[in-house]
Amino acid sequence: MSLNRPTVIAAVLLLCSIAAAQPALPAGDPAPAGPVLLLPAVRNEHPRLLFGAEDLPALKAFARTERGRQFWSKVESYLGGSNRPAEPTFLRNATDGQRDGFWRLPTVALHYVITGDRRSYDRTVEFMQLLLDLEHWEEGKETDSGMSAANVMIGAALAYDWLYNDLDPQFRSAFREKLLLQARRMYHNGHLNEINSVGYWQADPQNNHRWHRNAGMVLCLLAAAGPDRTDDDELIVQARQELDFVTRWLPEDGTSHESFSYTIFGMAHLTLALEASDRCLGTDYMHIPFMKNLPRFMTQSLTPGRDRRFVFGDQGGNGVGGLAYDLALLKAVGANGLHDQLAVLDAILDRQGAAPTRAWLGLLWYPRDLRAGSADAIAATDFFPDLGMLMTRSGWEAGKAAAMFKCGPFGGYTLSRYRAVTGKDYVNVAHDDPDANSFLLFNNGAFLAETDRYSKHKQSANHNTILVNSTGQTVPGRAEGGTWSQPGGDMTETAVVTAFAVNGRNVAIEGEAAGFYPANPKGGQPRPALDRYRRSFLWVEGRYILVLDDIRAPEPVEIAWLMQGPQLDATDAAAGRYALKGADGPQCPFQVVATAGTTAAIVDSPADHRGDPLGFRQLRLTSRAASIRVASVFDLWNTGGLTVSLKAIDDDNAVVTVSRGGVTDRWQWKAGEGRFGPSQISGIAGDGTELLTMNHPEILTRDLIAQIRGGERTLDMTSVGVSASAWEQKAHGGFADFPPAATIDGDASDNSSWRAEGHGQWIQYDLGEPKEIVACKAAFTKGNTRSYAFAVQTSADGSTWTEVYRGRSGGVSDHMEWFDLKDTAARYLRIVGQGNTNEQFSEWTNINEVAIIVGR
């Protein structure tokens, strides 16, 4: 396609009228303190946003490989429909904005880059001409600042960058001005909301809609930036600050509170912005903890067989199709060298392929230099503290069993910390569900214990949790049952994982969700605030799942215990026996018993997807009591004949037995102290072996809450003096040198530790000045197989010591464990070892790493 001079002049004049038609847009942006320069390697080069000219030979060669053909063939198949739209319906339709801007335009532009096909060049320029001729790229309430404009901006920026060297110079100049204008509009109208359109995403760093807008703005600015121009400098500074802001508040564990679906929907856009910034500005966003752990989170979302997904929040479904927006995982995997996660993505590609509409992403982002590892090497159990989410499985093969447990605040802890730091009363958690302490069960390719999907009636009655006086989980001033969850105020302690333990393939997690049951909820029946809703979820590999509930209120209330699935039948209601049945035949018998009288009813579940009932059946076990404990056992592996009994010893102690075939497992259950103290739960199998012990606070959750509260902090241990009574030294016949300084070097592995033989050996820390010591954390050598006995002492002067803790490590974790201490003002802290449970080395105290928690 050729452009004559009158056409270009008309386009330039049109731009002037566009600027004049936007009274809310400032005449210009202030100049930054100094010039904003792109990296020297890309400063005068195009393409540069996602690849450079030096990358093209390898890219073209990859398109001809077996793996590359999976993407390239889809690009070619979608090419025929990737034309300039006859009508710019994207001006009012955000879906068309994605279709035209994010799917079609990059497809045809990249086809030209790879092949040199002049027809693809002409079609791309025709599309660009349409965009140049249009006054706006989105009309309506969010003029040039909504989702549609954002996605059109992505395609426009990429086309300009990729075809830059072949474009008519005058057309290129005009289009550059248009990109800059649209970026300014997105920033001023959208991010600054100077047209007062909508405000649901501007204060929310984790909102996927913000990520779409950031991708459009950043790509336009970095594509348009020129060495001889300064009119874009201030906007580039603001865009960099915007990315700093967003990445600061991304959860380090790679999670997204909005659902797996919304994680997928936003991750490609977030990745585009971050990668382009890294390439052009020299940032290092692709290596932040969130991007390193994002593939882990999405991998763990998969059930055995990897063809289904666990569900939470506003999720569209539980199937796994071809890779589409989640092709961004390929970039995160490649940037961070995640071999095993690549093997998972390869398996999905081999089974389902990539969506033709976004196959261009896969062609660019597949990590060509990374060798795939083993998909089955990925841990079968993983915990994500920001959401309080556990996912565990018997294995990754099809036909295995799996479960998901969730107990966390709306939005997760990082968003709560953002609220606390910024002082904002409102954060956007519209897509979250009131589902704390709920769980899902899966086996033989089917979900058995279920939850809702993209609910239009968000209520706890949709989940496997409890109701109190007919109402579920709410926050003050907000009723349940609405289309969106939109609470205000502090949600930090509405739902908290209090304990987590692993013993081989056995897993336990405990959640406290009483904070989600305030007094007299809006729109609900009167009720007192719940004192306790503690649920312990115990996965006993190959045997059963045991769920223990401790529910307390200051006066009698109606408590409804809920369990639902595709089908649910009573097999012996008098004995509390029921069966969950999957849609395709698998089933899970279960029995439930309680310390107070109950009545049972099986009803149609209100769980919905976009307002349509899902057709689940639900057990409602109802009791009127001020206190009730419930024990339920789920025969997920269909071992047959499971029976559970519950005997209360007193208000805080109980014994639970699970019997099968004449063999009885015995569980001691002691309630945790205070609101969030962990329960003391230990199980012994019928043959005398230990099944599991859970008795220590969940350290990652505790750390997250401490950061929010600001009432305590972890000392910088590099500034702490350390000494010891003795330590193993190679020069004195030891295996190697294990000095006390190894406990503050940031390495918590067994390779770096303090080791000393003999009861009473100690290691001591000098804080430099008296501080209020709240707790300490410690990681022990082979801490997942040994339990260490020790005491903790503190001193103001290093001479007179006071014991503030005596106990044992859990013996089930090789990570840092948290030990609450009697709050005391002291300068010195000493750990005194008393040996461990390993018979060969029972006289030794071996500590890998220590951290001290103090009040602010």
NORZIDA-V616188 format. One record per backbone hydrogen bond with DSSP energy under -0.5 kcal/mol. CO is the residue of the C=O (numbers start at 0). NH is the residue of the N-H. E is the energy in kcal/mol with one decimal. If there is no record, write none. Layout:
co:nh:e
CO:NH:E
CO:NH:E
//
This chain:
co:nh:e
3:7:-1.7
4:8:-2.7
5:9:-2.5
6:10:-1.9
7:11:-2.3
8:12:-2.6
9:13:-2.2
10:14:-1.8
11:15:-1.5
12:16:-1.7
13:17:-2.2
14:18:-2.3
15:19:-1.9
16:20:-1.3
17:20:-0.5
18:21:-1.3
20:22:-0.6
21:24:-1.6
34:36:-0.7
38:41:-1.7
38:42:-1.4
41:44:-1.5
46:52:-0.5
51:54:-1.7
51:55:-0.6
52:55:-1.0
54:58:-2.2
55:59:-2.9
56:60:-2.2
57:61:-2.4
58:62:-1.8
59:63:-0.5
60:63:-1.1
61:64:-1.6
64:68:-2.4
65:69:-0.7
66:69:-1.0
66:70:-0.6
67:70:-1.0
67:71:-3.0
68:72:-2.5
70:74:-2.3
71:75:-2.5
72:76:-2.0
73:77:-1.8
74:78:-0.8
75:79:-0.6
77:80:-0.8
78:81:-1.6
80:82:-1.5
86:88:-2.4
87:90:-2.0
88:91:-1.7
88:92:-1.0
90:138:-3.1
92:96:-1.6
93:97:-1.8
94:98:-2.6
95:99:-3.1
96:100:-2.2
96:101:-0.5
97:101:-1.8
97:102:-1.4
98:103:-2.3
99:104:-1.9
102:106:-1.1
103:107:-2.3
104:108:-2.1
105:109:-2.6
106:110:-1.8
107:111:-1.6
108:112:-1.9
109:113:-2.5
110:114:-2.5
111:115:-2.9
116:119:-0.7
116:120:-1.6
117:121:-2.7
118:122:-2.2
119:123:-2.0
120:124:-2.5
121:125:-2.3
122:126:-1.8
123:127:-2.5
124:128:-2.9
125:129:-2.0
126:130:-1.9
127:131:-2.4
128:132:-2.3
129:133:-1.5
137:143:-1.1
139:142:-0.9
141:144:-2.3
141:145:-0.9
145:149:-2.1
146:150:-1.9
147:151:-2.2
148:152:-2.5
149:153:-1.4
150:154:-1.8
151:155:-2.5
152:156:-2.7
153:157:-2.4
154:158:-2.5
155:159:-2.3
156:160:-2.4
157:161:-2.9
158:162:-2.3
159:163:-0.7
162:165:-1.9
162:166:-1.0
163:166:-0.9
167:171:-3.2
168:172:-2.3
169:173:-2.2
170:174:-2.8
171:175:-2.2
172:176:-1.8
173:177:-1.8
174:178:-2.5
175:179:-2.2
176:180:-2.4
177:181:-2.7
178:182:-2.1
179:183:-2.3
180:184:-2.5
181:185:-2.5
182:186:-2.3
183:187:-3.0
184:188:-2.5
184:189:-0.8
185:189:-1.3
185:190:-1.8
186:191:-2.6
187:193:-2.6
188:194:-0.6
192:195:-1.2
200:203:-1.7
202:204:-0.6
203:206:-1.0
206:209:-0.8
206:210:-1.4
207:211:-1.6
208:212:-1.8
209:213:-2.8
210:214:-2.1
211:215:-2.0
212:216:-2.5
213:217:-2.9
214:218:-2.3
215:219:-2.0
216:220:-2.3
217:221:-2.7
218:222:-2.1
219:223:-2.1
220:224:-1.5
225:228:-1.4
229:232:-1.2
231:235:-2.1
232:236:-2.2
233:237:-2.4
234:238:-2.7
235:239:-2.6
236:240:-2.2
237:241:-2.3
238:242:-2.3
239:243:-2.3
240:244:-2.5
241:245:-2.6
242:246:-2.6
243:247:-1.8
244:248:-1.1
245:248:-0.7
246:249:-1.2
250:253:-1.8
255:258:-1.0
257:313:-1.1
258:262:-1.6
259:263:-2.3
260:264:-2.4
261:265:-1.6
262:266:-1.9
263:267:-0.8
265:269:-2.4
266:270:-2.6
267:271:-2.2
268:272:-1.9
269:273:-2.4
270:274:-3.0
271:275:-2.2
272:276:-1.9
273:277:-2.5
274:278:-2.6
275:279:-2.3
276:280:-3.1
276:281:-0.8
276:282:-0.9
277:281:-0.9
279:38:-2.8
283:286:-1.2
284:287:-1.9
287:291:-1.8
288:292:-2.3
289:293:-1.9
290:294:-0.6
292:296:-2.5
293:297:-2.4
294:298:-2.5
295:299:-2.5
296:300:-0.8
298:301:-1.6
300:309:-2.6
302:305:-2.6
306:319:-1.2
307:302:-2.0
312:314:-1.9
317:308:-2.8
322:354:-3.0
323:326:-1.7
324:327:-1.6
325:328:-1.7
326:329:-1.5
326:330:-0.6
327:330:-0.6
327:331:-1.8
328:332:-2.9
329:333:-2.3
330:334:-2.7
331:335:-1.4
332:337:-2.2
333:336:-0.9
336:338:-1.4
337:341:-1.7
338:342:-1.5
338:372:-2.2
339:343:-1.4
340:344:-2.1
341:345:-2.8
342:346:-1.9
343:347:-2.0
344:348:-2.6
345:349:-2.7
346:350:-1.7
347:351:-3.6
347:352:-1.0
348:352:-0.9
352:322:-2.0
354:357:-1.3
355:358:-0.9
357:360:-1.5
357:361:-0.9
358:362:-2.0
359:363:-1.5
360:364:-2.7
361:365:-2.1
365:367:-1.5
366:369:-1.5
368:370:-0.5
372:374:-0.5
373:376:-1.2
374:377:-1.2
379:392:-0.6
381:390:-2.4
382:384:-0.6
383:386:-0.8
383:387:-0.9
383:388:-2.3
385:412:-1.5
387:406:-2.4
388:383:-3.0
389:404:-2.4
390:381:-2.3
391:402:-2.5
395:304:-3.0
396:399:-1.7
398:443:-0.5
400:393:-2.6
400:394:-0.6
401:441:-2.4
402:391:-2.4
403:439:-2.4
404:389:-2.8
405:436:-2.1
405:437:-0.9
408:411:-2.0
410:414:-0.6
411:415:-1.3
412:416:-2.5
413:417:-2.2
414:418:-2.1
415:419:-2.2
416:420:-2.8
417:421:-2.4
418:422:-1.6
418:423:-0.7
424:488:-2.8
426:428:-0.8
428:431:-1.8
429:484:-1.9
430:313:-1.2
432:434:-1.9
434:437:-1.7
437:405:-2.0
439:403:-1.7
440:447:-3.0
440:448:-1.0
441:401:-2.6
442:445:-1.6
445:442:-2.4
447:449:-0.6
448:440:-1.3
452:314:-0.5
452:454:-1.7
453:609:-3.6
456:458:-0.7
457:480:-4.1
458:461:-1.9
459:462:-2.2
462:464:-1.9
464:561:-2.5
466:559:-2.5
467:470:-1.4
468:524:-0.6
470:467:-3.2
474:477:-2.1
481:457:-2.8
483:485:-0.8
486:426:-0.7
490:493:-1.7
493:515:-0.8
495:497:-0.7
495:511:-2.9
497:697:-1.5
498:509:-2.4
500:507:-2.9
502:505:-2.1
505:502:-2.8
506:538:-3.4
507:500:-2.6
508:536:-3.4
509:497:-1.9
509:498:-1.2
510:534:-2.6
511:495:-2.5
512:515:-1.8
513:516:-2.3
515:473:-2.7
516:529:-2.4
520:523:-2.1
526:519:-2.1
528:553:-0.6
531:551:-2.3
532:512:-2.3
532:534:-0.5
533:549:-2.7
534:510:-2.6
534:536:-0.5
535:537:-0.6
535:547:-2.6
536:508:-1.8
536:538:-0.6
537:539:-0.8
537:545:-2.5
538:506:-2.2
538:540:-0.8
539:542:-2.5
539:543:-1.6
543:539:-2.3
544:633:-2.8
545:537:-3.0
546:631:-2.3
547:535:-3.0
548:629:-2.3
549:533:-2.6
550:627:-2.4
551:530:-1.8
551:531:-1.9
556:558:-0.7
556:624:-2.2
557:468:-3.1
557:559:-0.5
558:560:-0.6
558:622:-2.2
559:466:-1.9
559:561:-0.5
560:620:-2.7
562:618:-3.8
563:449:-1.9
564:616:-2.7
566:580:-2.7
568:570:-0.5
568:578:-2.3
571:574:-1.2
571:576:-2.5
572:575:-1.4
575:591:-2.0
576:570:-1.6
576:571:-1.9
577:589:-2.8
578:568:-2.1
579:587:-3.1
580:566:-1.3
581:584:-1.3
585:581:-3.7
587:579:-2.4
588:634:-3.2
589:577:-3.0
590:632:-2.4
592:630:-2.6
598:621:-3.2
600:602:-0.6
600:619:-2.9
602:617:-3.1
606:613:-2.5
607:452:-1.8
608:611:-1.9
611:608:-2.5
615:604:-2.4
616:564:-2.0
617:602:-2.9
618:562:-1.6
618:620:-0.6
619:600:-1.3
619:621:-0.7
620:560:-3.0
621:598:-2.4
622:558:-3.3
622:624:-0.7
624:556:-2.1
625:552:-3.1
627:550:-2.7
628:594:-2.0
629:548:-3.0
630:592:-2.8
631:546:-2.9
632:590:-2.0
632:634:-0.5
633:544:-1.8
633:635:-1.8
634:637:-1.6
642:658:-2.9
644:656:-1.9
645:647:-0.5
646:654:-2.7
651:670:-3.1
652:648:-2.7
652:649:-1.6
653:668:-2.6
654:646:-2.7
655:666:-3.2
656:644:-2.2
657:664:-3.1
658:642:-1.9
659:662:-1.9
662:659:-2.6
664:657:-2.3
665:683:-2.7
666:655:-2.6
667:669:-0.5
667:681:-1.8
668:653:-2.2
669:679:-2.7
672:676:-1.4
678:680:-0.8
679:669:-2.4
680:693:-3.2
681:667:-2.7
682:690:-2.9
682:691:-1.0
683:665:-2.6
684:687:-2.2
688:684:-3.2
691:682:-2.6
693:680:-2.5
695:499:-0.6
696:698:-0.8
697:701:-2.0
698:702:-2.3
699:703:-2.0
700:704:-2.4
701:705:-2.2
702:706:-2.0
703:707:-1.5
704:708:-2.9
705:709:-2.1
705:711:-0.6
710:855:-1.1
712:853:-2.7
714:716:-1.1
715:718:-1.9
716:719:-1.3
720:765:-2.9
722:763:-3.3
727:737:-2.6
728:731:-1.1
728:733:-2.5
729:732:-1.8
735:737:-0.5
737:754:-1.4
738:741:-1.4
739:742:-2.0
740:743:-1.6
741:744:-0.8
742:849:-2.5
745:747:-0.7
748:751:-1.4
753:846:-2.5
754:727:-2.6
755:844:-2.5
757:760:-1.6
760:832:-2.9
761:724:-2.5
762:830:-2.7
763:722:-2.2
764:766:-0.6
764:828:-2.1
765:720:-2.2
770:772:-1.0
770:825:-2.5
771:773:-0.5
771:854:-2.4
772:823:-1.2
773:820:-2.3
774:852:-2.9
775:818:-2.6
776:850:-2.3
777:816:-2.6
778:847:-3.0
778:848:-1.3
779:782:-1.8
781:784:-2.0
781:785:-1.4
782:812:-1.2
786:836:-1.2
787:808:-2.2
788:833:-2.8
789:806:-2.3
790:831:-2.8
791:803:-2.9
791:804:-1.3
792:829:-3.1
793:801:-2.5
794:826:-1.7
794:827:-2.7
798:800:-0.5
801:793:-2.4
803:821:-0.9
804:791:-2.6
806:789:-2.3
816:777:-2.0
818:775:-1.9
820:822:-0.6
823:772:-2.7
823:825:-0.6
825:770:-2.4
826:766:-2.9
827:794:-1.8
828:764:-3.1
829:792:-3.0
829:831:-0.5
830:762:-2.0
830:832:-0.6
831:790:-2.1
832:759:-3.2
834:788:-2.6
836:838:-0.5
838:841:-0.7
840:843:-1.7
841:835:-1.7
842:757:-3.3
844:755:-1.9
844:846:-0.5
845:780:-1.8
846:753:-3.0
848:778:-2.3
850:776:-3.2
851:714:-2.7
852:773:-2.9
852:774:-1.5
853:712:-2.7
//
